[in-house]
Amino acid sequence: MHFNPEKIAQIFSNQPRNTLIENQQKELSPSVKWQRIRLQMPKGEDTINLAFNLLFFKPEHLQIYPAHAAKINVHDSELKHAIAHAYWQTVWASGHLRGNFGDVEPVAFLPLQRRLKSREENELFITEDAGESVYLIGSEISMLYALQNAVDAGRVFYTNDGFQVEGDIELQKWLQERAFVDAFIGNNKINNGRGCISKIVPVAGSHRISKTVATLANQNHTIGYHAAIAFTNAGFFLNFPEEYTSMFAAMNDPVGLIIEDGEIYQLPLFERGTILVDEENHALIRKVSMRDIAIRLPWQENWLVFKRDFYINQADRCEDSVVLFTPKYLADQAEESQRTPTGDIVNLVISFGHCVALKPGGGCKIPESGFVLSLPGRANEKHILQAIKRNGNRLSFRVLHENFGLAKIKTALSAGPVLVEEDQIITKDFFENPATCEDFLPGVTNARMKSKGVAPTRFPFDTNTTKAPRTFLALDGDSIVLGVIDGRFTDHSIGASLTDVAQLCLALGFAPALNLDGGGSSVLHLTDLQKAGPALKPEIKPGIVNIPSDSGHNDRLMPVSVMVSQ
């Protein structure tokens, strides 16, 4: 791609002078091109460095790698180590290796397979919440509930022989088959004794791109995918512990629309920027939300459509209409207040397409990676329970592709914000304006109020201040552009604000443009190690063509990735 380095220098240093350090261009396949650009620019008495990678390809080569829907191998010690490290890194909100902090509390990790098309269940278990009966649906949820109670009672232990649950052999066996303990440092090391587990952390399927690339290369196949050319990071997920406090949510749960090969892997819980590719290989970048999803309950034949059949987050309509409550509902209030309205209603708690709980009278906590359907008429409780026993607990969903003027959607990924739309870039007050903020809401902790917000709660909520690594997708005519901008290393690349990325896209002729997850997540890994060439630093894994900003320049554990295929 030809470009004007003076325009880029003007964006990042307010003047056109620059030195082009690198402009490497390679053809990765007949239809995928790669370009790496490094610039050095004067700014006053200082020098600014900028480095970014670009991939160019047609929409049919965009795929999503939904690791969250896969089963975690609890015997994979490298993956277990990565999960434990990712957890403690977010607990401490730092990039330090957990070994540098000494002892930690004994934590057990429980991998969960998060897929909308997993098996249906109809087993019912009764418990209580706020003095009201609650029906848990499915054996996994009931066991998770029993496990949490056992942990709270101090009855779960880990020894050299594995887990022990006092007074519950069935739960002990279930835990032994599925979970693992972070037993690598400090007091977590088991020396001819046993440690009391203080916390259970459910975790969605996850992977490190570098490990997946190495595995695919060793196996010489692509697990049902077309041959992969490149991987990068994708959308947002539940990362910090305060983002997954619900029993029905898990660490690394993705929170935006994910569609691969026509199958929905997660729903658009928030109204956010999304790239859509249809079966005719037309690509669009638009805001998508649950308004664009039709829902069918297991016991019904008709589809529920927004406004005609249901409303979103409208508490005043609960007793006469179906209302869908997303994690955005009351998320700006104190966490204990974030419950659905009560009344002559029945609440269904939905997690990854399955009804996992039913609560007559409402007043449900909303799972951070799911939603609650409020149905009018508490008297319908027994009818609904019987229908679930008869038909199972899995709901059906379809994207209303006609809302976007597209054919059936085959690939989709939500992230946000939209950076460029109709040649207009993201505004300075984007996050302060409810009309434009795409359901981004930070968590707040101060003397006046403590609210959880919605993921990503610690995203830098500014458009033109924070310089960080960034990943974006954009359209260039009938092609897609994937960009990864390095940051946090002034001698290599200063990083970019959201406004910088938007202006860069306009300068390069890309529009519209969509921001993806960034920071330590930003990585670009080519599968052809020869074409990738030597890494920019000796400690970076072969094939990674940028400099990831996490400790040791390692690629981050993540539940979903973007994959570019041949």
N, C-alpha and C positions, 0 to 999 in steps of 0.2 A: 504494500500500500504506500502510495506517495503521500507525504504530509508536509506541512509547513512548520518546522521547529520553532520559528519565530513566534507563531501564534501560541504554541504551547508555553514558551518562555514568558510570554505576556501574561498568561493565566497565573503562573506560579511565582513569577518574580517581578511582575509589573513593568517589564521592559523586554525588548525582543532579543537581546544578545544571548548567545548560547554556544556551547561546544557539544557537538554530537559525538558521544563516546561510543555508542553502538547502535547500529540499525541492521540487525540480523533478520533475514527473511528466508524461510524454508517451506517447501511443499511437503506436508506430512502424508498426503495422499492426493490423488487427482482432484479431490473436491474439498480438501481442508488445508488451509495455509496458516503458517505461524510467523509472527513477527515479534522481535524483542527490541525495545528502544530504551536507550539510556542517554540522558542529557545532563549537562552541568551548566548552571546559570548563575551569573553574579546577582546579588541583591544587597546593595549598600556595600559594606566592607566584607560581607560574608559570601559564601558560595552555597547554592542550593543544588542538590542532586535529585533526579527523578528517574525511576525505572519502572517500566510497565511492559506487560506481554499482551498480545492480541491474537486471537484465533478467529479465522473467517471460514464460515461453512454454510451450507444450505439447511433450511429447517428440518429436512428429513434426517439429518445427522444428530439432532438434539435428542438425547435420552436422559432419563433420570435413573439413578442407581439407589433404590430404596432399601438401604441396609436395615432400617428400623423394622422392616417386615420380616426379616430373617431371624432364625434362631441362633442365639449366641452359644458358641461352644464353650462350656464351662471348664473344659480341659485345656483350653488355649491360654497358656500362662502369659504370653505377651499381651493378648487382648485384655485379660483380667488386670494385668499391671496398668495398662492404659486407662481402663475404666476407673480404677482406684485413684490413679494420679489425677484424672480429670475431675473426679469428685472433690478431692482435697484442694485442688487448685481453685475451684470455685468457692469452696467453704472459706478459704483464706483470702479469696479475691486477689491472688497474686500469681505470678508466673513461676514461683519457686517449686522445685521438686519437693515432694512431701517428705523425703528423707532428711531434708535440711531442717525440718521442724521438730524432729524427735518423735516423742510418743504421740499417738492419736487414739481416740476412742475406738473400741472394736465395732466395726461396721460390717454387715453382711449385704451383699449385692444380689438382687433377684432379677435375672434377665427375663424380659417379657417380649413376646412376639406380637408386634403391633400391626395387624393387617385387617382391613375391613371385610375381607372374604374368608376369614378364618371360620372354624366350625361353629355352627349354631349350638346353643345350649338352652335348656328349659328347666333346669333344676332351680328350686326356690329355697332360700334360707332367710329366716326372719331374725332381725336384730332391732335395735332402737337407735334413734337419733333425736336429741332434744325432746325426749319423752314420747316420741311418736314411733309407731312401727315402721320399719323399713324392710323391704324385701330385696335381698341380694340375689342376683341372677347369674348362675354359672358357677362351676366348681372352682375355677381359678380365683374369682373374686372372693368367694366364701373362705377359701384357704388363706388368701392374703389377709382377710379380716381377722381370722383366727390367729394368724402369725403375728399381726401387729399387737393383738391383745396379749399374746404370750410374751412378746418382747417387753411390752409395758409392765408386765407382771414379773419380769426378771427370770423367766423360765427357759430362755433360749441361750444355749452355750455352744462354744466351739472348742473342740479338742483336737489332738493329733489324729484321731480317728474320724473326724468330721463333726457334724452338727448333733446336738442333743437338745430335745425339747421335753422338759419334765412333764410327765402326765399325759403325753399325746404322741404315741408311736406313729400314728398315721401322718400327723403333721411333720414329725421328724423325718420320715421317709420322703415325703413330698419335698421338703426343704433340701434334703441331702442330694436329691436328683437334679435340682434346679439352681441352687444358689452357691455362692462362694464367699469367702471372707477375705477381707484385706488383712492378711496375716504376715506382712512383710517387714514391719518396722516396729520399734519401741515395744510397748506392752502387748502389742498384737501378736508378737511371737509366742508360740505355745511351747512351753518347756515342761513336758510331763505333767501338765495340769489342764485346766480349762479356763476359758475367758467368757465372761457374760456379754452377749451381744447387746449393744446399747441402741442400735438403730438398724432398720431394714431400709435399703434404698432400692426400689424397683428401677430398672434401667431398660430402655428400649434397645433393640438391636442396633449395633454401631460398628463402625469400621474405621481404620486409618487407610487413606487412599494408597499410601506407599505399600502397605501390606497386601491390599487387594490386587494392586498391579503385579506385585511379585508372585502372588498365588496364581493369578491368571496366566502369567508367563510360564510358571513351572508346570501347570496343568495343561498348557497349550490349548485351552478352550475358554469360552467366555460366559459360561453358565447361562446359556440361552440368549445372550445379547449378541448383537452384531459386533464384529471385531472393534475393540476400543482403541481410540487414538489418543485421547486425553481425558483426564479427570480434573475437576475443580470442585470447590465447595459450593453449597447451594443456599437454601433458605434458613430461617431462624428456627430454633428449637429450645425446649426448656433446659436451661443451663445451670442457673444458680439455684441452690436448695429452696429458697423462698418461692421459686416459680413452680414447684411441683409438690405442694403440701397436701393436695387431695389424695385420698386412697386410690382414686381412679386415674391418676396421672403418674408419669415416670420421668426420671432423668433422661434427657435426650429425646423426648417425644417431639416430633416436628409439629408446628402449629399452623402451617399454611397449606394451600391446595397442592397436592402432588398427584399427577396422573402419569402413568407410564404404560405404553402399549394399550391405551384405552381403559386401563383399570385404575380406579380411584384408590390411592393409598392413604390420603388424608384429605380432610374437607377444608374449605376456606373459612376458618373460624372467625377471621377478621377481614374487614374490607381492606385489601392491600393490593399493591401492584403485582401483576402476574403476567408471565409469558405463556401464550397459548399457541399450540400448533395443531391444526386439524388434519383429518385423514387425506386431504388434498394438498397438504404441505404448505398451507397458508399460515403465516405467523402474525400474531398481534401482541402488543403489550397494553393491557388494560387493568383497571381495578376490578377485582372479583370478590364476591362475598357470598354468604349463605342465601342471599336474594337470588342468586343465579343457580341454585341447586333445588331440584325437585326431590321430595322425600316420600318413601312409601313404607308404611308400617307393616310388620310381618303378617298381620291378620287382615290387611286391606288390599284391594286390587287397584284402587285409584291412587294417583300421585298427588301429593300436597305441594302447592305452588305458592310462593310468597304473595301476600296481599289477598289472593283469592281464597287460600285455605289456611294460611298462618301468618303471624306477625313476628317481628324480631325485637326483643328487649322492651316490649310495651306492656308494662305491668297492669295498666288500667283495662286491658282486654282479656285478662286471664280467665274470668269466670264465664265468658261467652264465646271464647275463641281459642284456637291452638296458638300458643306463643312459644317461640324458640328463644332461650336465653343463652347467649354466648359468654365467654369469659370476660368480655368487656363490660358486662352489666355490673354496675356499682363497684367496678374495679378501682375507682378513685376514692372509695370510702375505706374505712377501717376494715381489715380482713374479716373480722367476726360478723360484720354487717352484710357481707357479700353472700346473701342467700336469695333465692327466688321468693316471690310473694306467697303468702298463705291464703287459704280460702277454700271454696267448694271446688277443688281441683285435684288432679293426680299428676305428680311429677315423674317423668321417665328420665333417668340419667343415662346419657349416651356417650360411650367411649369407643373410638375407632369403629363406628358403625354398629355397635352392639348395645342393646339396652342392658346395663349392668346393675341397675337398681330401680326400684319403684317406691315412691313415698306418697301415700295419701295425704292430702292437705297441703302439699307444697312445703316451702321452707328449706329447699335443698341447697347445699353448697354446689357450686358449678365447677366441674373438673377443668383444670387449666388447659388440657388438650382435648376437650370434648365440649358438650353442651347439655342443656336440660330442655326437654319438651314438656310444656305444661298443658295438660288436657283438661277441659272443663268437665265438672261433674264428679265429685268424690264417690258417688254411688257406682261409678263405672269400675271401681277398683277390682272387684271380683271378676268382672267380665274380661278386663285386660289381663289379669293373672291367668285366667283360663286360656285366653288366646295365646299367651306366651308359652304356656305348657303345651299347647296344641301345635303352634307354628314355629316355635323357637324365638330367639331374641335378636336376630340379625335384621337390621333395616336395609332398605335398598336406596340408592342415590343415583341421580344422573345430572350431568351438567346441562343447563339450558343453553346449548351452543347457539341457538337462534338469537339469543340476546346480544351476541357479538357478530352476527352475520357470518358465522363460520359453519362448516360441516362438523360432524362429530369430532370431539377433541380426542387426540391420541396422546399428546404430551402436554403437561402443564406444570408450572412451578411458581408458587407465590413467595414473595419476599418483601421488597419495598424499601424506601419509597420509589415512586416513579420519578426519575430525575429530569427527563426531557419529554415533553408532550406537546405536539404541534409546534415545535420550535421554541416553546417556552420552558425555561429551566425552573427547578425547584426554588420556591421563594424563601426569603430569610425567616419569615414567621410561620413556616410550614407546620411545625410541631405545636404551635400555640393556637392554630386556627382549626377548630373542630370540623370545618367544612372540607379541609384538605388533608388532615393529619393521618389518614389511612388507618385509623384505630391503633396508632402508636400511643402508648401511655406508660410513662416511667413509674417505677415504684417510688414512694415518698416516705422518708423516715425523718421526723423532726419532733420537737416538743409539742407541736399542735396536733399532728396526725401521723398515722402510720398506715399507708395503703400499699397493696401489693403491685398494682399496675398489671400490665399484661406483657408477656414475653415479646421482645427482649427488654427486660426491665432496666438493664444498665447500659443499654445502647446510648451512645453520645447524642443527646437530643438537641443537637444544633446542626445547622446546615453549612455554616461557613467558618467555624472555629477549629474543631478537632481535626487534626491531620492524622490519618491512620491508613493502614493497608485497606484496600477496597477491591471488591470484585463486582463486576456488572455485566449485564447482557444488554445488547442494543440491536436495532435493525439497521441495515445498510442496504436499501433497496429491497431485493427479494432474498437477501442473505442475513444471517445472524452473526453478530460479533460478540465474542466473549473476551472481557478484559480483566486483567489482574494487575493492580498497582501496588508496588511494594511500599512499605513505610516503617517508621520507628527506628531507622538506622540512617542518621544524617549523612554518613560518609558514603551511603549507597542510594537511599531514596527517602525523602522527607515524608512521603505519604500525601494524602489528599483529603480535603473536606468533601462533603456531598456536592456543594456548589462547584468545587474544582472539577469533580468528575463530570458533572453536567456540562460545564463549559468545555472540558476536553472533548466530550462526545460531539458537541456542536462544531468545535474546531476541526474535528476529523470527519465530519459529515454524517454522524450517526444519529438517528432519531426514529422513534422514541427510544428511551433508555431506562433500564431498571436496575436499581441497586440490589445486590445480594448481601448475605452475611459477609462480614469483613473482619478486620482485626487479625487475631491469631488464626482465624479460620482460612484466610486468603492463601490459596496454594494453587499452582498449576503443575500437573504431573503428566508428562508425555510418556507414552508406553514404549516408543522407539528410543531406546537409550542412546543409540548411535546418533540419531538426528538431534536429540536433546543436547548432546555434547557434554563437556565437563560442567559440574555444578559450580555455582558462583562462589561457594565456600566449601572447603574439604569435608566438613561435617554434614553437609546436606546430602540426602539420599539421592542416588542416581535417578535421573528422569525428572526431578523437580527443577524447574527452570526459573523459579523466582527465589526469594529469600524469605521463608516464613518467619514471622516475628515471635513465635512461641519459644520457650526455653530450648536451647540446643538446635534451633531452626528445624524442629520436627513438625511434621504435619499433624494437625489436631484430630482427635477422635471425633467423629460426626455421624449422625444417623442417616443422612441423605447426601448424595453428591450429584453433580452434573457430569454426564459422560458424553463425549463427542465420539461418534462412531464413524467407520469408513463408509 
